[in-house]
Amino acid sequence: MDELLEHFERTVERDQRIEPRDWMPEGYRKTLIRQIAQHAHSEIIGMQPEGAWITRAPSLRRKAILLAKVQDEAGHGLYLYAATETLGVDRSELTENLIEGKQKYSSIFNYPTPSFADVGVIGWLVDGAAICNQVPLCRTSYGPYARAMIRVCKEESFHQRQGYELLMTMMRGSKAQREMVQDSVNRWWWPSLMMFGPPDGDSPNTARSMAWRIKRHTNDELRQKFVDMSVPQAEKLGVTLPDPELKWNAEREHYDFGEPDWAELKRVISGDGACNAERVEHRRRAHEDGAWVREAALAHAAKKKGVAA
Ligand code: ACO
């Protein structure tokens, strides 16, 4: 046992990957299942806020882009469920956990999308925050998760660009369009900062996950990186970020920024956000409506096996 633990620790320290058949401490396995499953659920639930705009996209070009983007999110969910399954859990069990409220998904997807500018702002800020968080995860210590992240990040980068390009187009449009963009930025800025999780001092999992190199940066480090990246982009776009405390700090060489409303994050995580009930209900319905497909696939597989035998 000591030898196995030593081998595991040495592998992690050398920045090599732990693979599914390698020995790993039970806590490491559990942490990965928790984080990767939550990540997968976020991708799947994350299809809803923007998916609602597919039938109402203002042009064929915008519809095609949005459709491709939402399909990518489904793909990300599937790679991540597959990565979680390498840890010995079953995807159907994970789906049950999601619709029974036993596992979390990102707080950000519990906010409504009342205007088409939200599609652009989700691409710019939400996918931008996702990239900040996920690029370092390409170096996470668990092989299947790290490899899944490489493709996910490439696609997220397209998502971010399409969002920013959409906003650029709207900002060149009418006054009403510019106001729509600003209103949307005002609603999404703070929830985007909350995506990185609670402040480090309040994050029960960070220290352990950093030691195991599952997480490569703390929540606050990534949040700061996201703020530093977003301010010049907002200036270029011509929108203001709704934080009076946002200011360049020459000494730190970073932007100072205000405190997100942590009570709001806690509320949303615990199920009391604007859209939590609707999102989970929608997912439950889709799962139930798809039962016949799963049954048909199983029946087909059984029949094929019978023929082969
Ligand atoms: N939304 C929902 N739950 C959250 C959020 C959030 N924004 N931030 C933190 N939490 C939860 C954690 O899951 C944890 O709950 P749990 O112990 O019951 O699982 C609790 O709050 C305390 O937080 P931390 O100790 O900081 O948790 P952790 O170390 O897991 O860090 C983080 C949270 C940063 C989200 C991490 O899990 C992570 O990097 N995950 C991978 C990325 C991801 O899931 N992205 C999803 C959104 S992006 C997208 O899908 C487009």
Residues whose N, C-alpha, C, O or C-beta is under 5 A from the ligand:
A	BS01	ACO	R34 Q35 Q38 H39 S42 E43 G46 K104 Y105 S106 S107 A130 M194 M195 F196 G197 P198 S203 P204 N205 T206 S209 I269
